[in-house]
């Protein structure tokens, strides 16, 4: 088992009791972290300002996509 992947009972079925976001939300959170790091690097290194702009746009797009996916899954 590499970094908790594979095998075992998912937290949703183990009776964890907390909010269940699923693996899709973990992926979205991971992408958001990557975009945030790229944005900071872009602002720190002035020559890479374009990187910060792209990262901020992708960050906003990922947030919207995550909100839409979460809203769609809660309606089901």
Number of C-alpha atoms within 10 A of each C-alpha: 7 5 5 7 7 9 7 9 9 11 13 13 9 9 9 10 9 8 8 11 11 12 9 12 15 11 12 17 15 12 16 21 13 14 22 17 13 20 23 15 17 20 15 12 11 11 10 14 16 13 19 22 15 14 22 19 13 18 21 13 13 17 15 12 13 18 14 12 13 15 11 10 10 8 6 5
